[in-house]
Amino acid sequence: MQQASGRDALGAVAQPLYQVWRADGRLLYRSAGAPIEALAPLQPGYVETEFAGQPYRLLTVASSNGAQLVQMAEPMQVRLSSMLPLLWVVLQSQLGVFLWHELVIWVTVRSGGPARWPRCRWTGSMPRPPRWCRS
């Protein structure tokens, strides 16, 4: 029985399944636990399938000359459990950028903005100086 952590009831990590096929449909190699039958139709691309009562995300890739096809399947629970820590890191970094942005705006406004910063040197080439450059 598979648990949400990607481990089975005995604590073993669910392993991905691999199969290598010839273009004519003959199985050349397979990983331990992979079935003798094709996990999905032998067409390049992604597909979601079931094997042994578990949902899998499967990718089929053809070799450059099209003579072999490789199928790689990973349990969906493993994919989801490995995605959550990444999602947490992304959310933390986005929150950090937002808070830094807000801090810069707050400091700028509290310091009086650019009008209180060192004056610019207006050379007179423009009809009138920018608003923040006027004394």
NUTI-747684 format. One record per residue (C-alpha): y, z, x. Coordinates in Angstrom, 1 decimal. Each point is the difference from the previous one (the first is absolute). Last residue first. Layout:
REM NUTI-747684
[node [Y, Z, X]] ...
//
This chain:
REM NUTI-747684
[node [73.5, -5.5, 14.7]] [node [-1.8, -3.1, -1.2]] [node [-3.5, -0.7, 1.5]] [node [-2.0, 1.0, -3.1]] [node [1.9, -2.4, -2.2]] [node [-0.6, -3.0, 2.3]] [node [3.2, -1.1, 1.8]] [node [2.3, -2.5, -1.6]] [node [0.5, -3.8, 0.5]] [node [-2.6, 0.1, 2.8]] [node [1.0, -0.9, 3.6]] [node [2.1, 3.2, 0.0]] [node [-1.8, 1.5, 2.9]] [node [-1.3, 3.0, -2.0]] [node [-1.4, 2.5, 2.4]] [node [-2.4, 2.3, -1.9]] [node [0.8, 3.6, -0.5]] [node [-2.5, 2.6, 1.1]] [node [-1.9, 1.4, -3.0]] [node [1.9, 1.7, -2.8]] [node [0.2, -3.2, -2.2]] [node [-3.7, -0.8, 0.9]] [node [-1.2, 2.7, -2.4]] [node [1.7, 3.4, -0.5]] [node [-2.6, 1.9, 2.0]] [node [-1.7, 1.1, -3.2]] [node [-0.5, -3.6, -1.2]] [node [-1.5, -1.1, 3.3]] [node [-2.2, 3.1, 0.3]] [node [-1.3, -0.5, -3.6]] [node [-0.7, -3.7, 0.6]] [node [-1.9, 0.7, 3.2]] [node [-2.0, 2.8, -1.7]] [node [-0.9, -2.3, -2.9]] [node [-1.4, -2.7, 2.4]] [node [-2.0, 2.7, 1.9]] [node [-1.4, 1.2, -3.4]] [node [-1.0, -3.5, -1.0]] [node [-1.6, -0.8, 3.4]] [node [-2.0, 3.3, -0.1]] [node [-1.1, -0.7, -3.6]] [node [-1.3, -3.4, 1.1]] [node [-1.8, 1.5, 2.9]] [node [-1.7, 2.6, -2.2]] [node [-1.0, -2.6, -2.6]] [node [-1.5, -2.2, 2.6]] [node [-1.9, 2.9, 1.6]] [node [-1.4, 1.1, -3.4]] [node [-1.1, -3.6, -0.8]] [node [-1.9, -0.2, 3.3]] [node [-1.7, 3.3, -0.8]] [node [-1.0, -1.4, -3.5]] [node [-1.3, -3.3, 1.2]] [node [-3.1, 1.3, 1.9]] [node [-1.3, 1.7, -3.2]] [node [0.6, -3.2, -2.0]] [node [-1.8, -2.3, 2.4]] [node [-2.9, 2.5, 0.4]] [node [-0.3, 0.3, -3.8]] [node [0.1, -3.8, -0.4]] [node [-3.1, -0.4, 2.2]] [node [0.4, -2.6, 2.7]] [node [-1.6, -3.4, 0.0]] [node [0.0, -2.6, 2.8]] [node [-1.5, -3.5, -0.7]] [node [-0.2, -2.4, 2.9]] [node [-0.5, -3.7, -0.6]] [node [-1.5, -2.4, 2.5]] [node [0.0, -3.8, 0.6]] [node [3.6, -0.5, -1.2]] [node [1.2, -1.3, 3.3]] [node [2.6, 2.7, 0.4]] [node [-2.3, 2.7, -1.4]] [node [0.4, 0.9, -3.7]] [node [1.2, 3.4, -1.2]] [node [-1.2, 1.9, -3.0]] [node [1.9, 3.3, -0.8]] [node [-1.5, 2.6, -2.2]] [node [1.5, 3.1, -1.8]] [node [-2.8, 2.1, -1.2]] [node [-0.8, 2.0, -3.2]] [node [-3.0, 2.2, 0.2]] [node [-3.1, -0.2, -2.3]] [node [-2.3, -1.2, 2.8]] [node [2.3, -2.9, 0.6]] [node [3.0, -0.9, -2.1]] [node [2.6, -2.8, 0.6]] [node [3.7, -0.5, 0.6]] [node [0.8, -3.4, 1.5]] [node [2.1, -1.2, 2.9]] [node [-0.2, -3.5, 1.5]] [node [-2.4, -2.6, 1.4]] [node [-2.8, -1.1, -2.4]] [node [-3.6, 1.2, 0.4]] [node [-0.2, 1.6, -3.4]] [node [-0.2, 3.8, 0.2]] [node [-2.2, 2.6, 1.7]] [node [-2.4, -2.7, 1.0]] [node [-3.6, 1.0, -0.3]] [node [-1.9, 1.7, 2.9]] [node [1.9, 3.2, -0.7]] [node [2.2, 1.9, 2.5]] [node [-1.2, 3.5, 0.9]] [node [-0.2, -0.7, 3.8]] [node [2.2, -2.9, 0.7]] [node [-1.0, -3.6, -0.6]] [node [-0.8, -3.1, 2.0]] [node [-0.9, -3.6, -0.5]] [node [-0.4, -0.3, -3.8]] [node [-0.6, -3.6, -1.2]] [node [2.6, -1.4, -2.5]] [node [0.4, -3.6, 1.3]] [node [3.3, 1.1, 1.7]] [node [-1.9, 2.5, 2.1]] [node [0.5, 3.6, -0.9]] [node [1.1, 3.1, 1.9]] [node [0.0, 3.3, -1.9]] [node [1.9, 3.2, 0.5]] [node [0.2, 3.2, -2.0]] [node [2.6, 2.8, 0.6]] [node [-1.3, 3.5, 0.6]] [node [0.4, 2.9, -2.4]] [node [0.6, 3.1, 2.2]] [node [-2.8, 2.5, -0.1]] [node [0.6, 3.3, -1.7]] [node [-3.4, 0.4, -1.7]] [node [1.5, -0.8, -3.5]] [node [1.6, -3.2, 1.4]] [node [3.3, -0.2, 1.8]] [node [3.0, -2.1, -0.9]] [node [2.2, 3.0, -0.8]] [node [-0.2, -0.6, -3.7]] [node [-3.8, 0.7, -0.1]] [node [-2.9, -2.4, 0.0]] [node [-3.4, 1.0, -1.4]] 
//
